[in-house]
Amino acid sequence: MAVVLLAALCATAVIGSVSVRHDIGRLRTSVAERAAVADQLRFALSDLDAQRADTLAPGTVVVDATHSEIVGDEINALITARQRRAQISDLLRRLSADTAHATDLRAIFDALGRYDDISGQASYVDDQDPVRPPGKPPAVAVSMNVQAGDVMTDTLLKDVDALSAGYQAQAGQLRDEAHDAARRWALAVGVLGTLTLLHLLRWQRELARDYRRLLNPALVAATAAVLAVALAGGLALVSAAGTVSSASREGLRPWNRLAEARAVAAQAAATESRWFVHGSFAAQDEARFDAMTKELGVLLSPDGYAGAAERPAYEDVLTRFGHFRADDRKLRAQQAAGDTEGAARTLTDVARGAVAFDFWDFATTLDGLAASRLDDFTRQVDDARGALDGWPAVPAGALGAAAALVAVGLRRRYAEYR
């Protein structure tokens, strides 16, 4: 009976630790290698759309008969668009390993091809008139950019949003599974450990009563091994469950909110860029931009998502978001006053007080804050998994030795039958 109980306890401790480590590993993969990559893809796509629209804003102003001046920074928009397009290809390559979402990824590839084709044609048409005024691209280029924007917002981003939401839902499910599994296995180890301890103690009491020996050293050592495995195993598994919950509360939950803010911010910037160049098509873009900035104000709030240590970082992001909003107000005022040249500079120049720079500053700071919360999550998840390092070997070795000690403890009883 002692050997059977030891074997059951050993199997439970080994299988439980391996199972919980596997569940925690799946949770980390789902967040760090799936949800985080999908979030980066959402941002890169939206920023690509903004940069493609920004390339249509700059233009040429004729100063005199022999001199003209380029207004706006088209080069920066072109370089950034190329970088974003390369980043998108890399992110899709990383997600392509997920065969479970192969159909969704194929639809994203198809929509991206259509977007590249239409936006490329818009740029080609615009390039045919190298001396056009700023903020007034050819009507055909504007129409094509509108179509490209529709593909981006109505198809591409919706598909990626659905993919991201699926990964986040999967992460939530895996978090619950890892937490609940750790609690169940901790209970199983505790119950079997208690039964094994009671059996060994009862057995020693029986031996002491029948053979007038107070202690059997081998069985005492075996009992100590069982007690150590039961206590350490149960505590390690309960600790892992608690750390997974803490990682979700302090890392995953705030990161999900900040990831959504990154996506909305990039879509707002893209909407603003399209608003500037779309002319008669701009009313819908303006309304969408206003709705997105209101949503950002909610998503960036630290209330309920940040402690005292994290609040300064949230306040810093909100300050930079305020700079971006101030640039938007300046841009609208210039456009309303008919200062298209100044508005083109405000939209595309790389300097403080320009949309291109202040959005980059805001988005970079927001990205750093989101990355820090994701790091909090992965660090705690790694700690939860690390708490079970060596556990397949520890219970097997300790309880195997305990089984051997049970046999040693019976040597004197065997001798009585010789």
C-alpha positions as CSV (number, residue, x, y, z in Angstrom):
1,M,0.0,0.0,0.0
2,A,2.8,2.4,0.8
3,V,4.5,1.8,-2.6
4,V,1.1,2.2,-4.4
5,L,0.5,5.5,-2.7
6,L,4.0,6.7,-3.3
7,A,3.7,5.8,-7.0
8,A,0.3,7.6,-7.3
9,L,1.7,10.7,-5.6
10,C,4.8,10.7,-7.8
11,A,2.7,10.3,-11.0
12,T,0.4,13.2,-9.9
13,A,3.3,15.5,-9.0
14,V,5.1,14.8,-12.3
15,I,2.1,14.9,-14.6
16,G,0.7,18.0,-12.8
17,S,3.9,20.0,-13.0
18,V,4.5,19.1,-16.7
19,S,0.8,19.9,-17.6
20,V,0.8,23.2,-15.8
21,R,4.2,24.2,-17.3
22,H,2.8,23.3,-20.7
23,D,-0.4,25.4,-20.2
24,I,1.7,28.4,-19.0
25,G,4.0,28.0,-22.0
26,R,1.0,28.0,-24.4
27,L,-0.4,31.2,-22.7
28,R,3.0,33.0,-23.2
29,T,3.1,31.9,-26.8
30,S,-0.5,33.0,-27.5
31,V,0.2,36.5,-26.1
32,A,3.9,37.3,-26.9
33,E,4.0,35.5,-30.3
34,R,0.5,35.8,-31.6
35,A,-1.6,38.6,-30.0
36,A,1.4,41.0,-29.8
37,V,2.3,40.4,-33.4
38,A,-1.3,40.9,-34.5
39,D,-1.3,44.2,-32.5
40,Q,1.9,45.3,-34.3
41,L,0.3,44.4,-37.6
42,R,-2.8,46.6,-36.9
43,F,-0.6,49.6,-36.1
44,A,1.7,49.0,-39.1
45,L,-1.2,48.8,-41.5
46,S,-2.9,51.9,-40.2
47,D,0.4,53.9,-40.3
48,L,1.1,52.7,-43.8
49,D,-2.3,54.1,-44.8
50,A,-1.4,57.4,-43.1
51,Q,1.9,57.6,-44.9
52,R,0.4,56.8,-48.3
53,A,-2.1,59.6,-47.8
54,D,0.7,62.0,-46.6
55,T,2.6,61.5,-49.9
56,L,-0.3,63.2,-51.6
57,A,-0.2,66.3,-49.4
58,P,3.1,68.0,-50.4
59,G,3.4,70.0,-53.6
60,T,5.3,72.7,-55.4
61,V,4.9,76.5,-55.0
62,V,6.2,78.7,-57.8
63,V,8.1,81.6,-56.2
64,D,9.0,83.4,-59.5
65,A,9.7,82.6,-63.1
66,T,13.0,80.9,-62.3
67,H,12.4,79.5,-58.8
68,S,10.0,77.1,-57.2
69,E,9.8,75.6,-53.7
70,I,8.6,72.2,-52.5
71,V,6.2,72.5,-49.6
72,G,5.8,69.5,-47.2
73,D,8.0,66.5,-46.6
74,E,7.1,63.8,-49.0
75,I,10.5,62.0,-48.6
76,N,9.8,61.2,-45.0
77,A,6.4,59.8,-45.8
78,L,7.8,57.7,-48.6
79,I,10.6,56.3,-46.4
80,T,8.2,55.5,-43.5
81,A,5.7,53.9,-45.9
82,R,8.4,51.6,-47.3
83,Q,9.5,50.7,-43.8
84,R,5.9,49.9,-42.7
85,R,5.4,47.8,-45.8
86,A,8.5,45.7,-45.0
87,Q,7.4,45.4,-41.4
88,I,3.9,44.2,-42.5
89,S,5.5,41.5,-44.6
90,D,7.7,40.3,-41.7
91,L,4.7,40.3,-39.3
92,L,2.6,38.3,-41.7
93,R,5.4,35.8,-42.1
94,R,5.6,35.4,-38.4
95,L,1.9,34.8,-38.1
96,S,1.9,32.3,-41.0
97,A,3.2,29.6,-38.7
98,D,-0.3,29.6,-37.1
99,T,-2.0,27.1,-39.3
100,A,-5.2,27.4,-37.3
101,H,-5.9,30.8,-38.8
102,A,-4.5,30.1,-42.3
103,T,-7.8,31.1,-44.0
104,D,-7.9,34.4,-42.1
105,L,-4.3,35.2,-43.1
106,R,-5.0,34.3,-46.7
107,A,-7.8,36.8,-46.8
108,I,-5.5,39.5,-45.3
109,F,-2.9,38.7,-47.9
110,D,-5.5,39.1,-50.7
111,A,-6.8,42.4,-49.3
112,L,-3.3,43.7,-48.8
113,G,-2.6,43.0,-52.5
114,R,-5.6,45.0,-53.5
115,Y,-4.6,47.9,-51.3
116,D,-1.1,47.9,-52.6
117,D,-2.4,48.0,-56.2
118,I,-4.9,50.8,-55.7
119,S,-2.6,53.0,-53.5
120,G,0.3,52.4,-55.9
121,Q,-1.9,53.6,-58.8
122,A,-2.8,56.7,-56.8
123,S,0.8,57.5,-56.2
124,Y,1.6,56.9,-59.9
125,V,-1.2,59.3,-61.0
126,D,0.0,62.0,-58.6
127,D,3.6,61.7,-59.8
128,Q,2.5,62.6,-63.3
129,D,2.1,66.2,-62.2
130,P,5.3,67.1,-60.4
131,V,4.5,70.8,-60.1
132,R,1.0,70.7,-58.7
133,P,0.2,72.9,-55.6
134,P,0.4,71.4,-52.1
135,G,-2.7,69.8,-50.7
136,K,-4.4,69.5,-54.1
137,P,-3.5,66.2,-55.7
138,P,-5.3,65.2,-59.0
139,A,-8.9,64.2,-58.6
140,V,-8.1,60.7,-60.0
141,A,-5.4,60.2,-57.4
142,V,-7.8,61.3,-54.6
143,S,-10.5,59.0,-55.8
144,M,-8.0,56.1,-55.8
145,N,-6.7,57.0,-52.4
146,V,-10.3,57.0,-51.2
147,Q,-10.8,53.5,-52.6
148,A,-7.5,52.3,-51.0
149,G,-8.7,53.7,-47.7
150,D,-12.0,51.9,-48.0
151,V,-10.1,48.6,-48.6
152,M,-7.9,49.3,-45.6
153,T,-10.7,50.3,-43.1
154,D,-13.5,48.1,-44.4
155,T,-11.6,44.9,-45.2
156,L,-7.9,44.8,-44.1
157,L,-8.2,46.3,-40.7
158,K,-11.5,44.5,-39.9
159,D,-9.9,41.2,-40.8
160,V,-6.8,42.0,-38.6
161,D,-9.0,43.3,-35.8
162,A,-10.9,40.0,-35.9
163,L,-7.6,38.1,-35.8
164,S,-6.3,40.1,-32.9
165,A,-9.6,39.7,-31.0
166,G,-9.4,36.0,-31.6
167,Y,-5.8,35.8,-30.2
168,Q,-6.8,37.9,-27.2
169,A,-9.8,35.6,-26.5
170,Q,-7.6,32.6,-26.8
171,A,-5.1,34.2,-24.4
172,G,-8.0,34.7,-21.9
173,Q,-9.1,31.1,-22.2
174,L,-5.5,29.8,-21.8
175,R,-5.0,32.0,-18.8
176,D,-8.1,30.5,-17.1
177,E,-7.1,27.0,-18.1
178,A,-3.5,27.5,-16.7
179,H,-4.8,29.0,-13.4
180,D,-7.5,26.4,-12.9
181,A,-5.2,23.5,-13.8
182,A,-2.6,24.6,-11.3
183,R,-5.2,24.8,-8.5
184,R,-6.6,21.4,-9.4
185,W,-3.2,19.7,-9.5
186,A,-2.2,21.4,-6.2
187,L,-5.3,20.0,-4.6
188,A,-4.6,16.5,-6.0
189,V,-1.0,16.6,-4.8
190,G,-2.2,17.8,-1.4
191,V,-4.8,15.1,-1.0
192,L,-2.5,12.2,-2.2
193,G,0.3,13.6,-0.1
194,T,-1.9,13.7,3.0
195,L,-3.1,10.1,2.4
196,T,0.4,8.9,1.9
197,L,1.6,10.6,5.1
198,L,-1.2,9.2,7.1
199,H,-0.5,5.7,5.9
200,L,3.2,6.0,6.7
201,L,2.5,7.4,10.1
202,R,-0.1,4.7,10.9
203,W,2.4,2.1,9.7
204,Q,5.1,3.4,12.0
205,R,2.7,3.5,14.9
206,E,1.8,-0.2,14.1
207,L,5.4,-1.2,14.0
208,A,6.2,0.6,17.2
209,R,3.3,-1.1,18.9
210,D,3.9,-4.6,17.6
211,Y,7.7,-4.6,17.7
212,R,8.3,-2.2,20.6
213,R,10.5,0.1,18.5
214,L,9.7,3.8,18.7
215,L,11.1,4.7,15.3
216,N,11.9,3.1,12.0
217,P,14.7,5.4,10.5
218,A,14.1,4.4,6.9
219,L,10.3,5.0,7.2
220,V,11.0,8.3,9.0
221,A,13.2,9.4,6.0
222,A,10.5,8.3,3.5
223,T,7.9,10.2,5.5
224,A,10.0,13.3,5.4
225,A,10.5,12.9,1.6
226,V,6.7,12.7,1.1
227,L,6.1,15.7,3.3
228,A,8.6,17.7,1.4
229,V,7.2,16.8,-2.0
230,A,3.6,17.4,-0.9
231,L,4.3,20.7,0.7
232,A,6.7,22.0,-2.0
233,G,4.6,20.7,-4.9
234,G,1.3,22.1,-3.5
235,L,2.8,25.5,-2.7
236,A,4.6,25.7,-6.1
237,L,1.4,24.9,-8.0
238,V,-0.7,27.4,-5.9
239,S,2.0,30.0,-6.4
240,A,2.0,29.4,-10.1
241,A,-1.8,29.9,-10.2
242,G,-1.5,33.1,-8.2
243,T,1.3,34.4,-10.4
244,V,-0.7,33.7,-13.6
245,S,-3.6,35.7,-12.1
246,S,-1.3,38.5,-11.2
247,A,0.3,38.5,-14.7
248,S,-3.1,38.8,-16.2
249,R,-4.3,41.6,-13.9
250,E,-1.1,43.7,-13.9
251,G,0.3,42.9,-17.3
252,L,-2.1,41.4,-19.8
253,R,-5.2,43.5,-19.0
254,P,-3.4,46.9,-19.2
255,W,-1.5,45.7,-22.3
256,N,-4.8,44.8,-24.1
257,R,-6.1,48.3,-23.4
258,L,-2.9,50.0,-24.6
259,A,-2.7,47.7,-27.7
260,E,-6.2,48.8,-28.6
261,A,-5.1,52.5,-28.0
262,R,-2.1,52.0,-30.4
263,A,-4.4,50.7,-33.1
264,V,-7.0,53.4,-32.7
265,A,-4.3,56.1,-32.6
266,A,-2.8,54.9,-35.9
267,Q,-6.2,54.7,-37.5
268,A,-6.9,58.3,-36.3
269,A,-3.6,59.5,-37.9
270,A,-4.5,57.8,-41.1
271,T,-8.0,59.3,-41.0
272,E,-6.6,62.8,-40.5
273,S,-4.2,62.4,-43.4
274,R,-7.0,61.3,-45.7
275,W,-9.2,64.1,-44.5
276,F,-6.6,66.6,-45.6
277,V,-6.2,65.3,-49.2
278,H,-9.7,64.0,-49.8
279,G,-11.4,67.3,-50.3
280,S,-15.1,66.7,-50.9
281,F,-14.7,63.1,-49.6
282,A,-13.5,64.4,-46.2
283,A,-16.7,64.8,-44.1
284,Q,-16.8,61.1,-43.1
285,D,-13.1,61.1,-42.3
286,E,-13.5,64.2,-40.0
287,A,-16.3,62.5,-38.1
288,R,-14.4,59.3,-37.7
289,F,-11.3,61.2,-36.5
290,D,-13.3,62.9,-33.8
291,A,-14.8,59.6,-32.6
292,M,-11.4,58.0,-32.5
293,T,-9.8,60.8,-30.4
294,K,-12.6,60.5,-27.9
295,E,-12.1,56.8,-27.7
296,L,-8.4,57.4,-27.2
297,G,-9.0,59.6,-24.2
298,V,-10.8,56.7,-22.5
299,L,-8.3,54.0,-23.5
300,L,-5.3,56.0,-22.3
301,S,-6.8,56.7,-18.9
302,P,-4.7,55.1,-16.1
303,D,-7.8,54.7,-13.8
304,G,-8.1,51.1,-12.8
305,Y,-5.2,50.0,-15.0
306,A,-2.1,51.6,-13.4
307,G,-0.7,51.9,-9.9
308,A,1.2,54.8,-8.5
309,A,4.4,53.6,-10.1
310,E,2.9,53.5,-13.6
311,R,0.9,56.7,-13.5
312,P,3.7,59.0,-14.5
313,A,4.2,57.0,-17.7
314,Y,0.5,57.2,-18.5
315,E,0.6,61.0,-17.9
316,D,3.5,61.3,-20.2
317,V,1.6,59.6,-23.0
318,L,-1.4,61.8,-22.4
319,T,0.8,64.9,-22.6
320,R,2.2,63.8,-26.0
321,F,-1.3,62.9,-27.1
322,G,-2.2,66.5,-26.3
323,H,0.5,67.7,-28.6
324,F,-1.0,65.6,-31.4
325,R,-4.4,67.0,-30.7
326,A,-3.0,70.6,-30.7
327,D,-1.5,70.0,-34.1
328,D,-4.8,68.7,-35.4
329,R,-6.5,71.9,-34.3
330,K,-3.8,74.0,-35.9
331,L,-4.1,72.0,-39.2
332,R,-7.9,72.5,-39.3
333,A,-7.6,76.2,-38.6
334,Q,-5.0,76.6,-41.4
335,Q,-7.2,74.7,-43.8
336,A,-10.3,76.6,-42.9
337,A,-8.4,79.9,-43.4
338,G,-7.3,78.8,-46.9
339,D,-3.6,78.4,-45.9
340,T,-3.1,75.1,-47.7
341,E,0.7,75.5,-47.9
342,G,1.0,76.0,-44.1
343,A,-1.4,73.1,-43.6
344,A,0.7,70.8,-45.8
345,R,3.8,71.7,-43.7
346,T,1.9,71.1,-40.4
347,L,0.8,67.7,-41.7
348,T,4.1,66.4,-43.0
349,D,7.1,68.3,-41.6
350,V,9.4,66.5,-39.2
351,A,9.5,69.1,-36.4
352,R,7.8,69.9,-33.2
353,G,4.4,71.4,-33.9
354,A,3.8,69.2,-37.0
355,V,1.5,66.2,-37.1
356,A,4.1,63.8,-38.5
357,F,6.6,64.5,-35.8
358,D,4.2,64.8,-32.8
359,F,2.2,61.7,-33.8
360,W,5.5,59.7,-34.1
361,D,6.5,61.1,-30.7
362,F,3.2,60.1,-29.2
363,A,3.0,56.7,-30.8
364,T,6.6,55.8,-29.9
365,T,6.0,56.7,-26.2
366,L,2.7,54.8,-26.2
367,D,4.5,51.8,-27.8
368,G,7.1,51.9,-25.0
369,L,4.4,51.9,-22.3
370,A,2.5,49.1,-24.0
371,A,5.8,47.1,-24.3
372,S,6.6,47.6,-20.6
373,R,3.2,46.2,-19.6
374,L,3.7,43.3,-22.0
375,D,7.1,42.7,-20.4
376,D,5.4,42.7,-17.0
377,F,3.1,40.0,-18.2
378,T,5.9,37.8,-19.8
379,R,8.1,38.2,-16.8
380,Q,5.5,37.0,-14.4
381,V,4.4,34.2,-16.6
382,D,8.1,33.1,-16.9
383,D,8.3,33.3,-13.1
384,A,5.2,31.1,-12.8
385,R,6.7,28.5,-15.2
386,G,10.1,28.9,-13.5
387,A,8.6,28.0,-10.1
388,L,8.1,24.5,-11.5
389,D,11.6,24.1,-12.9
390,G,13.0,20.7,-12.1
391,W,9.7,19.4,-10.9
392,P,9.5,16.4,-13.2
393,A,12.8,15.3,-11.7
394,V,12.4,16.4,-8.1
395,P,9.3,14.4,-7.2
396,A,10.4,11.4,-9.2
397,G,13.8,11.3,-7.4
398,A,12.5,12.1,-3.9
399,L,9.5,9.6,-4.1
400,G,11.6,7.0,-5.8
401,A,14.0,7.2,-2.9
402,A,11.1,7.0,-0.5
403,A,9.9,3.8,-2.1
404,A,13.4,2.4,-1.7
405,L,13.4,3.4,1.9
406,V,10.1,1.6,2.5
407,A,11.9,-1.6,1.3
408,V,14.8,-0.8,3.6
409,G,12.5,-0.3,6.5
410,L,11.1,-3.8,6.1
411,R,14.5,-5.6,6.1
412,R,14.1,-6.5,9.7
413,R,10.7,-7.9,9.1
414,Y,11.9,-10.0,6.3
415,A,14.7,-11.4,8.5
416,E,12.1,-12.8,10.9
417,Y,10.9,-15.2,8.2
418,R,14.3,-16.7,7.4
